[in-house]
Amino acid sequence: MGKKKELEARIDRLKAKVRALKGKLGESAPAKAPATPSKAKNPISPLAPAAFPALPVIEGVAFAAAAAGVRYAGRTDVMLARIAPGASLAGVFTTSATRAACVLDCQAKLADTVDESAGAAILVNSGNANAFTGAAGQASVDAVTTAVADALGLPANRVFSSSTGVIGEPLPHERIVAAVPGLVDALDAEGMEAAARAIMTTDTFPKGASAEVETEGGVIHLAGIAKGSGMIAPNMATMLVYIFTDAKISAKLLQKMLSRQVDDTFNAITVDSDTSTSDALILAATGKSPAAEITDLRSKVAKDFEAALRGVMMDLAHQVVRDGEGATKFVEVRVSGAETVADAHKVAMAVANSPLVKTAIAGEDANWGRVVAAVGKSGAKADRDTLRISFGEMVLAEKGARVPDYSEEAASAYMKGQELVIGVDLGLGAAAKSVFTCDLTHRYIDINADYRS
């Protein structure tokens, strides 16, 4: 018995040493973070802003975020926004022929005549796009919107949903439904940043922007958040965007403003020329500002408000490009001298979407010949002998040839900057258009080659 006890004591001592060693290893090794595309795989974009902006509280809106485990364990992946009774809503959506069930559902609900006195809500999940999922896709939309409607006491047709992530996989909506009570309990007027983080997929930073409009009756506030990094090409929306304001304005006027500001903002950006199946822009106005109601689009307050809305939209659109998958450079393609705006847009997008142009930018190669080639393939009216190409303020080629004082050294030095302007003057008319893009690096391939893993 003595030997047996001694043996047991030795075993206990060895076990204690093993536990101690495991403890030391645990202290020296970094904690294993949950697998997330935005944190585990992607470093923060070098074009990211220094910090998330301080957004104003929009009276009549509250936010919450939760980790529902839609795709990744331990990741915040669902956000809820509750919008006060009396709010008016507007929206624009992807024009993809294979758009997701949530997009179709939002479009149908916004097209309906509704009782705005009931309030509204927006529920968004990341990790799964609920696209190309057949009848099950609509069943999932119905499940999550009904759960929110019941929890907040809203009609189901005033609950809007969005999904972003992998296409073709059934949405595990029961996980989102289970998270709804906690989301409702956590609603907070100051929770917009958490909401912005919850809707990220391959994004490397959350995106927010705001503006204020001074009026005689008081200040009107606007604040918005966005998600977008890859699968970005204009055809509205190609991303998720939610903008909130305390302005008093009807849904009809709000929709007019939103629709006419899309082309020069979210429809003027491209990362990779791919239009998404799932994305949306929803704008909500709570009417809680002390400012007078906007009833005439020709009035000064309406013009000031629309300009502020455009500014928020442009800011968010630019942030999406700055977070383009693998991006290291922000590029404006500025086209002028076109016969029509449509032609200017064709040329701008041909240049912005050209893999040859974008890889040259990534390699800091002043290969302006690739710009010439992109103009030629665009389908827009162009003439070699009236075409002018510039990088920044430097004219590189015009009248059908390279300029006599062309400096490869100066052009190459310009390409080393993080913010570039490629100018194309067609010399045929007065129409112009600018679009915004980024370079194409090997990081883009890395991200998208294993997106589902």
C-alpha angles and dihedrals in degrees: 000000000000092000091047092053091047090051092049090049091052091049090051091051091050091049090051090052091050091051090049092050091049089051092052091048090050091051094050097043121076116250112262108247121213112267108264128160092222098051110020097045109022128061114214111277114261086226094058120121117256092253144348107281124251101254122201120243109255107215110234097031129092130179140204136178133197144176105245097165094239091158110337126046115238096012124125100240110152130064131186127198119192115202122201125247114274094038121140121216137202133177149180124202145192114286092213113139088222097050118159128261092253091056092050090047093051092048092051093048094049090049091056125090104247141182103250091193089079096070124226145238139209122209120190132182131189128203097053128050096201086218127141089012098127121217089341088068093063091043088056091049090050092049097052096040092048090050091053093043091053093045094049099034093244132140109258091238089064095058115089125192137195132187130193132181136056117019123225101025121111112253112246089224094168088072091054092045089052090054095052099087091052091047091052092049091050098050110139131174088221095051100098096110092053088050090052091053093048094060096053121116114164089352114126096203137022115253127223139157138174144184141185132217119205114215134169090255097047144289124314114208129204128187132169144178131203143190123206141120110137136021087045120155127132121263093107129295115012090161141037117267130171120185125183131191136173092220121130105234137132122254090243094057092040090055092050092053093045095047095050094048095052099079096060095040122030093012090053098063133082134174103171108352092251118129116213127233096217117040137116148171116218123184121194128190115195099190091224097124116106087228118110119266116273106237104150121055089203094060122104094243091051092051092047091048093048091049090052091048090051090051093054091046092049092047092052092044091053091048090055090055091045087056094047109146106277094353120162099165135048112215133192115199105203115193123187138162095049123146091231138014088241090059092046089052093049092053094045093051093045090056095041093049098042110117088206093054093043095049091047088055090049090052092045088238114155091217099154090167088077089059090053090051092050091052090051094052095045097091091232123123109270138160124207093215096053097041121112125189123195139174108210106316093337116104107212104174137011141153092031099307147059113285115258095242095046112152117200088190093056093044092050091048090054092053091061091071122101094226117050138177121206111196125202119181112185093191093217107101147335103279120115141181136179126203130181129225143149138230124275114238135174087259089072089060092047092053097046098038091066101023094130097043 
